[in-house]
Amino acid sequence: MSRSTRRRERILAVVNRDPLHAPHRTRTDTLVAGGAGALSAVLALTTDQARTPDALGWVLLIASAVPIVWRRRSPLLALVAMIPILMPYHALDNAHSAPMPQTWIALYTVAVTGRPLRTLLTGIGVLSVMVTVVLTINTHEGLQLLRISGWIIAVLFCGVDVRIYRQYVASVLERAERAERTREEEARRRVAEERLRIARDLHDLLAHSITLIGVQTSVASHILTVDPDRLDRQAVARSLEDIADTCREARAELRTTLQVLRGDGHESDGPLPDLAALPGLVRAAEAAGARVDLAVRTPGSRVAPATGAAAYRIVQESLTNALRHAGPEVRITVAVEPDGSGALSVKVTDDGAGPRANGSAPGFGIVGMRERARSTGGTLTAGPGPAGGFEVAAVLPCHEGETAP
């Protein structure tokens, strides 16, 4: 950054800063008061030789600059304090233009720190007092003071303009900070939603895979131990192959989820799971010993990817819960079809006993299914079925669009 740029930024910082909150106010205003008093003395010596102040005039002239020291603490009070000092100064017919520096500074401070109405009333009051006092002394000097009163009005307008500019800059900064906070809150919300989505994916993946592996391992163990003399090697091999297939599928899905979590910029291994992948879930559940009846009827319009993925995960979690709580011999019915109102109906029922109250903490399966349904604008209910067993029923909007081929 160049020196001129830094200087320009410092000047803008001083202009934009509220004078009531500036650092070192008393020290700075003391220097300003001293400079105003020195300039007044120069004007008194050079502008009107015939009215050079006497000893009392010099005291009043210098004393009129003293209230400038407190101009930031009480701007209006500092201006009012100058009036009883300047009135006898002008009444003694001293150089009338000499006190202008401190008067302008006080008026500018009032204008830049107060409301425009107060500034207008203050300017009218100061001009009225000054012109009245000088006119009673010397009509010609009063008219001359009235002619140069435009400078006082200009100072007031300058202060009002600076105040409005500072308010504008402050509002811009406040809007920028509010926008930044909004962006940060939106980023935190998106991060929380992504973490929740990843948690649901990991739960569905691990719960489903581990449950299938556990059931398949139990089947293999049962085959090995129930009748060792008549060992069914093909059944054992099938169980082990099913376990290996489950592990491969879990590893692929886990890799995809971890790529999203890492944010490494790679695309996922494939599209989101959808209704076309439901037969794979059924085959895995049947390999674990369940009997599954699958009925899928797609709507006439294309199902949105988010809706298809939600339906897939709901069926996956429902099958996992049925295998976990009802055992490998459970009979499960999966029905996916349009419900006639532009939505997709997903219903999974089993003939088991449902979750058992064993005192353990409830899992996240049903909670995750409800969150998935809500994420697409749908609803989900889960509980004992009307004919026994357990039933999960979801209604998911299809988001109808282009007609499916």
N, C-alpha and C positions, 0 to 999 in steps of 0.2 A: 504494500500500500504506500503510495507516494506521500510526501510531506503535505502537499496542497490538499490531497484528499482527506488526510487526518485533520488538517486545520478546518476544512469545510465541515467535517462531521462534528468537531468540537463546537463550532459556531452554531450549527443546527441543534446540537444538544442543549446549548445555553438558551436558544430561542424557544425550544419546545418545552423547557423545564418550567414547572410552576414556581413562580418566585417565592411563594409561601413555603415551599419545601426545598429550597436551595440550600446547599451546605455553606457553613461559615457566614451566615446572614449578617450578624452584627459586625463582624470585621469588614466584610465587603461594603456594607452600608456606611460604616464609618469613613472608609476611603472615598465613597461616593459623596458623602456630605462634605468632606474636606475639599474634594475637587470642585463641587458646586460653589462652596464658599470662596475658593481661590478665583474661579471664573467670574463670580459676582464682583469681587474686588477689582478685577481687570476691567469689567464693564463700567463700574462706577468711576474709574479713573479715565476712561477713554471715550465713553459715549456722550457725556454731557459735562463739559468742563465747568459750566456755570453752576451746576448742582452737585459738585463733589461733596460727599457726606462729611459732616463734622465728626467729632469724637463720638457723640451719641449715635449719630447715623451709622458710623462704622460698627459700633457695638450691636445695633439692631440688625444691620445687614448680615453680619457674621452669625448672630444668634438665630436668624431666620433659617439658616442651613442646618442647625443642630437637630431639629425634629426628623430630618432625613435618616438619621441613625436608626429610628424605630419605624421606618415606613413599611417594612414587611410585617412587623408584628401587628400594627394597627394603622393601616393606610389612611383611613378617613380621619382618625384622631391626629395623626401627624400633620395632615393638611390643615385641620382646624386649629392646631397649636401654632401654625405659622401666621394665622390671621391677626391675632392681637399683637404680634411682633411687627408685622408689615404695615399695619394701619398707622401707628405713630411714625414709622419710617417714611411713608408717603405723606403723612400730614405735615412733617417737617420740610417738605419739598426737596427731598434728596433725589438723586438720579433714579427716575422711575423704572427704567428698564434693567437696572442692575440685579434685582432679585429674581429675574425671570428663570435662571437655571434651576434653582431649588423649587420654584413654583411649578415649572414644567415637570420636574421629576416627581413631585408629590402628586400632581394631577395624573400623570401617566400611570403611577402605581395604583391610584384609585380606579382608573379605567381598566387596567389589566387584571385587577383582582376582584372587581365588583360587577354587579349586573348592569346592563346598559341603562336601565332607568335610573339607578343610583348615580351613574356617571353623568347622565344628562342633567339631573337636578343639581349635582355638585358643580358642574361647569357653569350652569346658570347662576348659582349662588356666588361662586368666586368672581365671575365677571361683573355681576351686579355690585358686589362690595367694592371691587377695585375701581370700577368706573365711577361709582358714587363718591368714593373718597377723593379721587383725583379731580373730579369735576367741581367739588366744593372748594378745592384749593386753587385750581387753575383750569379754566374752561378749555383753553387751547391744548394743554397737556392731557386733559380728559378725552378730547376728541382724538388726539394722537394715540392714546392708549386704546381707544375703541377701534381705531384702524388696525392696530397690530394684534388685536384680540383673536384674529384669524389663526395665529400661531397656536394659541391656547386650544382653540377648537380642533386644529389639526392634531395636536398632541393627544387630545381626548379620543379622537377617531382612531388614531394610531394604536392607542392602548386597547380600544374595543376590538379592532381588527386582530391584534395579536392574541387577545383572549379568545376570540372565536376560532382563530387558527389553532391555538393550543387545544381547545376543546375538540376540534375536528381530529387533530393528531391523536389525542387520547382516545377518542371513539374508535378510530381506525385500529389503534393498538389493542384496544379492548376486544374488538371484533376478531382481530387476528388471534389473540390469545384464546378467545372462546372457540374459534374454529379449530385451533390446535388441540384444545382440550377435547373437542368433539371428535377429532380424528383419532386421538389417543384412546378415547372411550370406545370408538368404533373398532379400533384395532384390537383392544382388549376383548371386546365382545366376540369378534371373529375368532380370536385365538381360543377363547373359552368354548365356542361352538365347535371349532375344529378338534379340540382336545376331547370334547364329549363325543363327537362322531367317531374318533379313533378309539376311544374307550369302548364304545358300543361294538365297533368292528372287532376289536380284540376279544371282547367278551364272547360275541357270537362265534367267532372262529375257534377260540380255545375251548369254550364250553362244548361246542358241537364235536370238535375233533377228539377231545379227551374222553367225552362220553362214549363216542363210537369205539374208540380204541379200548376203553374199559370193558364195554359189552363184548366186543370181539375177542378180547383176551380171556374174558370169562368163558366164552363159548369154547375156545381152544383148550382152556384148562379143564373144562368139564369133559371134553372129548378124551383128553389124556388120562383123566383120573377115574371116570365112571366105569370103564371096562378096558383096562390095559391089555387084556389078552386079545381083544378084538378091536385093535386100534384102527380107526378110519383115517388113514394118512391123507386122503384127498380132502376130507373135511378140515383137518388141521391145516393143510396147505392153503385151502381157500380162506380160512380165517386169517392166516398170516399174510396172505396177499391182500386181503381187505385192509388189514392194519397198515401195510406198506402203502396202499393207495391213499388211505386217509392221511397218512403222514405226508405224502407228496402234495396232496391238495392243500393241506394246512400250511406246508412250507411255502407254497406258491402264494397263497393269500397273505401269509405273514410277511413275505418279502414285499408285496405290493403295499401293504399298510405301512411298513417301515420306511419305504421310499417316500411316501407322503409325509410321514412324521419327520424324516430327515430333511425334507425340502431340498433334495439334491438336484432338482430340475429334470430328472428322468421321468419319462412317461410310464404309466403303470403297464403291467404285463398284458392287460386286456381290458375290455369294457366292463362296466358295472354288471354284477349278476342280475339276471332278469327272469321272467317267467319261463324262458326256454331252458333254464338251468334247473328247474324243479325236478325233472326226472332223475337227475344225478343225486339229488338229496334223497329221493325215494329209494333209489338203489342202495345207497349207503345205509339207510335205516333198515331196509330189508336184509342186507348183509349182516346186520347186527341182530336179526331175529324177529324184527317187527313185521306185521302184515299191514301194508299201506295201500289204500285205494285212492288214486289220484284222478281228479277230474278238473281239467283246465279248459276254460272257454274264454278266449280273448275277445275283447270288445271290437266293434267295427272300426274304431279310430286307434291310432297309434298310442300306446301307453308311454307316458313320459319315463325317461330312464330312472329318475328318482323314485317314481311310484313302483316300477318294476323291481328296483333294488330293495325297496322297503318290503314289498310283498315276499320277495325271496328270503330276506332275513327273518321276517316274522314266521314263515313256514319253517325255516331252519331252526329257530329257537324253539318253536312249538314241538317239532320232532325230537329235539334234544331233551326237552323237559319230559316228554312222554316216555322216551327210553330210560331216562334217569329215574323217574318216579313210578312208572307203571311196569317196568321190566321188559325183557326182550320179546315176550309173547304178546305184547299189546297189539290191539287192532286200531289202526289210525285211519281216519278219513280226511282227505285234503280236498277242498272244493274252492276253486278260484274262478269267478265268473262276474260279468257285469251285473249290477243290481237294478238296472232299468232307469236310474236317475243320473247317469253320467259318471258313476263311480264304480270302482272295482271292489267286489266283495271277496274277502279271504276268510275262510273258515276251516279250522283244524280241530277235530274232535277225536277223542280216544275213549276206550272202555275201561281205563284203569281207575284207580282210586284217587288220583290227583295227588298234589303235594301233601306230604305227611307233616303234621305238626310235631316235630321232634325236639323243639326247644332251640334249634340252631337259628342263627340270624338269617333273615330272608335274603335271597339272592337278588341279582340285578336283571334277570331275564325278562320278567314281565314289565318292569320299569323301562328297560331298554326298548321293548316292543312298542310301548305306548309313546315313547319319545320319537321312535321312527315314524309311527303313524302321524303324530302331531307335526313332524317336520315336513310332511307332504300336505298338511291341511286336513288329515283324516282323523278317525277315532278308532279306538280299540277297547274291547272288553275281554276279560278273562275270568273264568270261574267255573264252578261245577256245571256240567251240562244238564239239560232237562231230563235226559234218560240215563243219567249217571255219567261217570267218567269226568273228563275235563274238556272244556271248550274254549278256544280262542277265536274271536270274531273281530275282523277289522274291516273298515270301510275307507277306501283310499280314493281320492279324486284322480280321474284318468288324465285330466288336462287334455281334452280332445283337441286334436290338430289335424295334421295331414292324415288322410285315409291310408290305412295300412295296405300294402300290396297283397 
